[in-house]
């Protein structure tokens, strides 16, 4: 996931993926620079939808629900 996001943004060093394990779901929270949030979301959310499809398919292989969250650019450290 990280390498895909780094290819989409202007500041690849700011890309960070946080993995959160809960009882029945794994959440991957994608952090990017504030100026790159729109590039990860894409026009009308198409790119975000495609990224979520990729993440969901990897979760299907492990038989565990996996969700992608795109964090607000302001929450990036």
N, C-alpha and C positions, 0 to 999 in steps of 0.2 A: 504494500500500500504506500509506503513512504517513497519508494522510487517512482511510482506513478505520479504522486503529488509533486515531487521535486521537478519533474519534467514539465509541469503545467504553470509553475509560478516564476516570478522574477527574482525572488529571494529564497533559493532552495535550502540555504543553511537554516532558515527559520522554520522549516517544516518539522513537525514533531507529531508522532502518533502515540496516544495514551491508551493503554489497554485496561479495561475495567471488567472484571469477572463478577457476574452476579449469579444467582441461583440457576436460572434457566437461559441466560443470554450473555453473550460477550459483546461489550460495547467498545468500538474503536473510535476514539475522539481525535479528529484531525485538527491540529493547530497549524495555522499559517500566519504570515505577516498580515497586519491589517489591510494593506493595499492589495493583497493577493486573494482575499476572500471571494471577491467576484469572479476571479479567474477559475477558482475551484468549483464554484457553483455553476458557472456557465450561463449562457443565454436561456432564459426561461427555466432554469434549473436542470437542463438536459445533462450537463456534465456530472452534476451531483447525483442524478438518477442513475447514470451509467456506473459511477463509482460504487454506489450502493448495490447495484446488481452484481458487480464483481465481488464485493465483500460478502453478499448474501450467498453467492455460489460457493465460496470457500467454506462458509459455515455449514453448508449442506453436506460437504464431504466429511466434516467432523461430526455430523448429526447433532449440531448445536446451533441455535439461532445466533446469528452475528449481525450487528447493526452498526452502521456508520453514522457518526454525528460530526458535523462540521462546526467547530467551536467559533465563537465570535472572535474576530481579530483582536479585540481589546483584551481578551483573556490570555493571549500569548505572552509568555514571560519575556 
